[in-house]
C-alpha cells in the first residue's frame, strides 16, 4: 500500500479483576464508542481486557468472551473502525493470552497469542506459536502482546513479513519503587526503540491502577511514530483515550547481524574494566598506570571498538570474551542475538551516528539481552551499560577514563521474572520464525 495517515486511538483503562468485569465492561465499551465518534479508524485496548489479566484457576466464562466480542464487533461496524483488544481465548484444552483483531465489518480478521509468557502468565496460558502479520483494510498489523515487546526479534520478524504498524495490547506492570514515577522499561525505553529500529509506527494500550491488590500498572499508553518519537502518550494514573495520526507505508529498516559461533567461556568471571574514548597512543600510555591504580584488570580504548579497519570481530579483553560491532549491527533488532546466544555477553561499539539515540539503543540492547555494552561516541563521551540497562559509568570533558565491573553472574541471570528467561525467549522466537519461513528466507 502507498503511504497514508490513519487516525488511531489507544484506550487506557482502569484495571479490573475478573470478578469486576461485568461492572467495568460498559465503561470500556463507552470509551471505544467515544474513540469511534472522534474519528479513530484503529482502536486498541489493553491486554487482558476480557475478562482480566490475572485469571486464576476458575474457568473463563464463554458467555463473557462471546458477548464482549459481539459488543466490540457492533462498535466496529458502527464506526467503520478496526479494533484490537486483549482477551483470554480458548484453544482446545488450553487458554491463550490473545489480541483479537476485529475489522470494520464486525468480522474477526485474526488474532495473535502472546509468545513470551511473563511470570505467572504460564499458570493459565499456553504460549503462542505463530509470527504473522494480520491483514486489515488499514494495512498489515504486526500484533504482539506485552512482554513480546521485550524480545527484539518478535517485532522484527513481524515487520520483515510485511507489518506496517506494530500494535500491542499490554499490561505493563510497575514495581512501585517510586510511587511518583511508575517505571516500566518497555514503556520508558523499549517501545520507542522498537519503532525506530523497525522503521514502523507502534501503538500500545495499557492499564492504570491495581488489579487484585497485587498487580500495579504504570499507564503510559502511547502512539509512537516510525522515527521513534511519541505522537501522544497517556499519564500514569487515569483512564484516558490517546488520539493521534500515524503514517504507514514508509520504508523498512535495514538489517545487520553479527554471526558469532558458540565457543567456550573465557576463564575470567569477574573483571574490572577501565575504558577511555581516546585513540591516541600517548594518552593511552598515560592512562594505563592510572587504570592499574584503580584496580582495573585492563584498559579498553576506543580503537579496540573500531570496525573501520579490522571489521566486526570477537576478541578477548581482560580474560573476557567480547565482540567489536558496528553501530548498524547494534541498532538492528536481530544484530546481537546470535552472538549473545553463542555466549558473548560484552559488546563494544564506536560511532558518531544518531547521537540522541545512542543511550536508548544501548540501554535497550543491554537489558533485553542481559549483556554489558560499552559505546564510544564522538565528543569525548564513552559509557558502559550493565545487564539491567543502567548506565553505570561514563566519561565526560576532562574525565578521560571511567571503569565498571564485569560480572558474568549478572549476565547469567537471564530470568527477568520467575520462570521468564530472555535467552529462552530469543531461542523460541527464532524457532517460530524458522519453522514458518521458506528455507531460503531463514537468514
N, C-alpha and C positions, 0 to 999 in steps of 0.2 A: 504494500500500500504506500502511497505518497505521504509526505509529511503533512500532518494535520494536528490541530489542537483540540483537546477534548475537555469538557468540564467534569471535574472529579470531586467527590465528597468522601471524606473519611469520617466515620461516625465513632466518636469516643463515648463509650457507655460507662455508667457506674456499675461496678461489679455486683453480681448477684450470685448466690449459690443456687444449686438446682432446685431446692425446696422453695425458692423465691421466684422461680422462673415465670410462673403464670401471672404473678403480680407485676413483674418487671416488663413482660413482653409488650403490653400496649404502649408503653413509653418508647420502646425500641422501634416498634412499627411506626409510631408517630414521627420519630426522628428520620426514619427512612422516607416517609411521605414528605416531610419538610425538605429534605435534600432534593427529592424529585421536583417539588414545586419551585425550588430555587434554580432548577435547570441542570442539575448534575446528571450526566449520562453514564457515569460509572460511580457506584455507591459501594463502599467497602465497610463491613462490620468486623468486630474483633474475633479472635479465636475463642472457641467455646462459648459463643453467644447462646447457642441452643444445646442443652439446657443450662450449661455452666461448664467451667473448666475442670473443677475438682469433682469427678463423677462418683468416687467411692465404689462400693461393691453392689449397690442396688441396681437392678435392670433399668435401662433407659426406656421411657415411655414412647412407643411407636406413635401414639397419638400426638404427643408434643412435637416430635420430629416432623410428622406429616402436616400437622396444622401450621407449624411455623413456615415450612417451605411453601405451602399454599398461600399464606398471607404475603410472603415476600414475592411470590410469583404474581399476585394481584397488583402489588406495588410496581413491579417491573413493567407489567402490561400498561398500567395506568399512565406511567411517566415515560414509557418507551426507553427504559434505562436497563443497564446491565448491573446486576447486584452480585457481590461476592460476600459470603458470610461463613463464619466458623460454626461447625456443628459436629456433634457425635454422629457417626454413620455406621450402621451395622454392616458387617461383611462376613457372612457365614456365621461361624462361631465366635468371631472376634468383633471388636469395635475399632473404628478408625477415627483419628482426630483430623477431620476433613475441612477443607474450604470448598464450598459448593458455588458454582457459577450459574446464575440464572440469567437467561437472555431477555431482551426487551419484549419478546412474545410470551414470556412466562415459562418457557421450557428450560429444563436443565441442560446446560451446554457441556458440563463436565465437572470434575472435581479433582482436587489434589489432596493426598493424605500426607500428614506430617511424616517426614523420613527420619529426622534426627530427634528422637524422643528425649524429653527433658525430665530428669529426676523421676518423680512418681507417675509421670505420664504412662510409663510402661506397666503400671499396675492394672490399668484398664484399657490401654490402647495397644494395637499392633502397629508396627512401622509400615509406612507406605513403601511401595516398590517400583514406582514409575517416576520418570522425569520428562514430561512432555508439556509443551505449551497448550493452552486451550483456545480454540478459535472462537472469536466473538465478532459481532458486527463492528466493534470498535477497533479490532485488531487482535493479534495474538497476545494473550496474557500469560506471563510466567508466574504461576501461583505457587507460593510457598507458605509454610505455616511456622511462625515464631522462631524457634531455635534452628530451623532450617537456614535462617539467615546468618548463623554463626559459621556455617560450612561454606567456604567461598565457592566451591565447585558446584554446589546445587544451583545457585543463581546463574553461574557462568554457563552451565550446561543448558539451562532453560533458554538463555539468550542465544547460545550457539545453535540451538534448534529453532530459532526464529522468534522468540518472545520479544515484543516491542515495548512492553511495560511489565515491571515486576510488581506484584500485588501480594501483600502479606497481612492476612488476619493474624493478630498476635496477642499474646498475653505477657507482655514484658513485665517481669516482676522486679521488685527492688528490695534491698536488704534493710532499708530504713536506717542505714548507718548515719545519715544526716537527714533528719525529717524535714529540713528546709530545702533540701535539694535531693530529690528522689532519683538515684542513679540507676542506669542500666547501660551496659557497654554497647548494646545494639542501638538503643535509642540515641545515645550520646555520641556515637562514633561510627559504628559499622554501617548503618543504613546509608549514610552519605557516601562512604567508600564503595559500597555495593553498586550504587547508581553510577558513580564516576568510572569505576574500573570496567563496567559493562557498557557504558555509553547509552543507558536507557533510564527513563524515569522510574521512580519507586514510590509506591503508596503503602503506608502501614496504618492499620486501625488497631488501637489498644484500648484497654480499660483504665479507669481510675477507681480508687477506693480499695476496699479489702473484701476478700471472699473467705468465709468460714473462719474468721479471726486469725488466719494463719498464712494467707497469701496476699501480699500487698502489691499493688500495681503502680506504675510510675506515670501513666498517661503518655503525653508527648506524641500522640498520633500525628502523622506527618505526610506531606507531599513533598517529594524531592525531585528536582529536575535532572536531566541526563548529565549535567555537569557536576552534580553532587550538592547543589545549593538548595536550601529549604525554600519552597514556594509558600508553604503555610505549615504551621505547627501548633498543636494544642498545648494547653498548660498541663500541670501535673495532677490536679485535684478534682476537676469537674467534668460533667458530661458536656460534650461540645461537638459541633459539626464543623469540620475543617474543609473549606472550599478552596478551589483553585483550578487553573487550567494547566494541563501538561501537554507538551509537544511530543508526538510519536512519529516514528518513521525516520529518525536520524541515522547516521552511520554507526556501524557496530565497532566496538573497541577492538584493537589488535591484541593478539595473544603472544606470550613468550613464556618459555619454561626452562628450568634448569634440570637436565636429566641425570640426576645423581643415581649411582648404583649403591645397593646395600653394601656396607663394609663394617668391619669390627669397630667398636667404640674405641676411642683413644684412651690411654691409660689414666689421664688426669680427670678426676671427677669434680674437683673444686679448684678454681684458679682466680686470682685477682688480675684483671686485665686493665692496664692503663691504655689510653688512646689519645691521639693528637691529630688535628686536621692538617698538620704540617707535612709537606713532601720534601722539605729542604733537609739535605743530609747533615749539615752543620747543626741546625736546630734540633734535629732528632738526636744527634750525638750528645747535645747538652741535656736533653730531657731524659735520656736513658738512665743516668745515675739517680735522677730525681724519682723516676718510676721505681727503681730498686729501693730507694729510701722510703717510698710509700708502700713498700711490701708488695708491689706488683710483680707477678711472675714474668710479665712480658709487656713490651710497649708496642701497640698496634698503631701504625702510621697510615695516613691517607693513601699513600702509594700502594699499600698492600691490598686495598679495597678496589683500586682502579682496574677496570677491564679494558682500558684503551689499548694496551699492547699485548698483554698475556691472555685476554679474554676471560670468560667466566670459568672458574676452576675451583676445585677443592684444594685446601691447604691446611696445615697444622699450625696452630698458634698457641704457645704455652702448653702444649700437650693436649689441646682441644681440637677436635675435627670441625673445620669451618668451611664456608663457601663464600667466595667473592662473586657477586652477582651484579648485573646491570639494573638500572632503575626500571627499565621496561619489564624486566622479569619480576622485580619486587612488586610492581603495581599490577601485574597480571594475576587474576584470581587463582589460576592453576600454576603459577610460576614457581612456587617453592614447595608444592605439595609432594612431588616425587622425592625431592631432596630430604624433606622432613620425614617422610615415611622410610627413606633409606638411612635414617639415623643422624642426619645433620641437624644440629639444634643451635648453631651460631651462624648468623649471616651477616656479612659486611657489604656495604654498598657505598659508592661515591657518585654524587650527582649535583647539578645545579638546576635541575628541572623542577617545575611545579612547586615552587618554594612554599606556597601556602598549604600544600597538600602533603608535604613530606612527613610531618608529625602524625597526621591522621592515618596515612598509609602504613607507616612503620609501626605505630601502636596497634593497628588492626591486625597486621601480619603476625606480630609477636603474640598477641592474645589468642588469635584463632588457631595458631599452630603450636602454642606453648613453646616458644623459642626465644632466644636472645637475638636482637638485631642492633647493629651499630651502623649509623649513617654518617657519612662525611659530606657536608654540604659546602657551598661556596660561602665566602664571607667569614671564614674562620670558625664556623659552627660545626661541631660534631656532637652527636648524642647517642646514648645507649638506652635501649628499652628492654625490660625484663619480660618473662613469660606471662605476667598479668597484664601486659600492655601499658605499664607505667614507665615514664621517662625517669630513669634512676640516676643519670649523670650526664653532664654535657659541658662543652667548652663555650667560652664567650670572651670577646675583647682580648684582654691580656691573659686570661686564664686559658693556657695553651695545652694543658694536659689534665684529663679527668680519668676516673677509674671506677670500675664496678666489679662485683664478684659474680663470676660464672659458677653456677652450682647445678650439676646435672640432675640432682634430686628434684629440682624445681621443674626442669623440662620433662622429667619422667612422670611428674604428677599431672597426667593428662585428663584426669577426671575433673570436669568443671562443675559437676553436680553429682550427687550419689548415683552411680550406675550410668553416667553420661560421659563417655570418653571421646574427646575430639579426634584422636587419631583413628579410632574405630569408625567414627562418623565419616571421616575423609575416605577411608577404605571402602565403606559401604556405598558412599556416593559415587565413587569411581566404578564400583562393581555394577551399580544400577545403570550408569552411563554406558558401560562397555557391553552389557548384555542386551541393550536395546538399540544399539547403533549398528549400522552396516560395518563390516570388518574393516573396510578401507578408511572409515571415518574415525576409528579409535586411535588417537594420537596422544 
